[in-house]
Amino acid sequence: MFDPPSFSAIWVQQTLRPGLIISANALLAVGLTAVFRRDSPSMSNLQRALAFGALFGAGACVLGTLLFTTAGPNDIGRELTAFLIWALAIPLIVIGLVGWGIGYLRADSTRLGAALTVPPVLAVAYIGLSMAGIDLSPAGRLLLVVPTSGMALVVGHDLWTDSNTSEER
């Protein structure tokens, strides 16, 4: 069995990177779940259903990521299962987050609404442009990473400020 030296480039690629990716996905799902639990009583039924769909898709995406990153070099079955899970999860995430975010925008919570709506719209735009043959190179991938990171920061900030406000009461 190949055991690369700690902190070498191949160790980072095979050990550290998958762990960070899984952790980031799981923490984003936990943050969205916390927002859902906090705001669920004040949501409309449609917004609640879309939010639940987004959360279900996020959980499935974590599972798909876990399967894919732990698959061996010849483990085609596990990789195909991960792709199937992602194929089912991604539409749920995109539709759910956009609908959930629009509900916040209509309720005058623009920062949280924009944070939930913009990343999936940019991701769909990126995928559409890539499928149309437009090469966006590595800089174009920032359309996926930066807005999603911003969404995580806004969700965390919203939860943090709400937590501090409720403690002061």
N, C-alpha and C positions, 0 to 999 in steps of 0.2 A: 504494500500500500504506500502510495506517495505521500510523504509528510513534509511539506515545504517549511523552511525556517520561519520562525515568527517574525512578523513585520516586514517580510519580503513582499515584492509586488504580487507574486502569485498567491501568497497567503492572504493578502488584502482582498484579492479578487475572489478567492474561493471560500474564505471564512468570514471576513469582516463585512464585505459588501452585502452578501445575502442577509446577514443578521441585521444590518442597518435598514435594509429595504423592508424586511418583515416588520421590524419595530416601528418604522415610520408609518406603514400602512395600518398597523394595529393601533397606534396612538391616534391617528386621524379618525379611525372608526370609534375609538373610545370618546374622543372629543365631540364628535357628531352625536353620539349616543347621549352624552351629558346634556347637550343643547336640546335634543329631542325630549329627554325626560323633564327638563326644566320648563320648556315652552309648550309641551303637548296639551295641557289643559286649555290654553288660550288659542290653539290652532283650529282651523276649520277641519271638517272631516276629510276633504280632498287633500289639503295640505298635510294632514297627519298621515294619510295613506301614501302620498308621494314621499314623505320623509321616511316612513317605515320601509318603503321600497328601496330608497337610497341606502338606508342602514343595512338592509338585507344584502344588497349588492356589494356594499363595502366589506361586510363580513365574508361573503363568498370570494371577493377579490383577495382578501388576506389568505384564505384557504388555498386559492389558486397559486398565489405567490409562494406560499409555503411548499406546496407540492412541486412547483417548478424549480425553486432554488435548491431543494434537497434531492432532486432527481440526479441519478448517476449519469455518466456519459452515454450509456446504452439503454437508458430507461425510457423508451419511447412511450410506453403506456402511461406512465406518470405525467410525462410532458403533454401528451394529447389530452389527458384528463384535465390538466391545468388550463390548457387552451380552451377546452369546452366550458369550463367553469367561468373563465374570463369572458368568453363570448356571451354567456348568459348574464353575467354580472355587470358588464360595462353599460349595456343599455339601461339597466335598472338604475345604475348610479347616475348616468347622465340625465335621464328623464326625471328621476327623483330629486336630484339636487337642483335642477333648473326650476321645477315646480315648487319645491320647498323654498328656494330663494325668492321666487316671484311672490310667494305668500308674505315673506318678510318685507319685500319692497312695497307691496300694497298696504302693509301695516305700518309704514313709515320707519322701518328699521333698515335704512339704506345700506349701512356698512355691512351688516350681516347678510342682507339680501344679495348685495353685489358680490360678496365673498363666496356665497354658495352658487351663484348663477354664472359668473364669468369663467371660472376654470373649466367647467364642462363644455361651455360654448367654444372656448379657444381650443380645447382638445379635439372637438369635432371638426373645427376649422383646420387644424393641423393634419388630422387624418384625411380629411377631404382633399386638401392640397397635395398631400403625399400620394394619394391614390390617383390624382389627376396628373401625376408625373412631375410636379413642381418640386425640385430638390431644395429643401430648406436647410440642409446641412446641420452640423451640430448647433449652430446658433438658433436654428428654428426650434430645436427641442426645448429651448427656454420657454416657449409657449406652453409647454406642459409642466415644467418644473416650477417656475417662478410663481404663476398664479395659484398653483396647488399649495405651495409653501405659504403664500400670502393668505390663502383660505385657512390654513392651519393656525397661522398667527392671529388672524381676526377671531376665529372661533375661541382660541385660548384666551385672548384679551377680553372677549365678551364674557366668557365664563369667569375670568378673574375679577373683572370689575363688578359683575353681578354678585359674586361671592363676597367681595369687600363691602358692597352696598348693603347686602342682607345682614352682614355682621354688625354694621353700624346701627341698624334699626333697633 
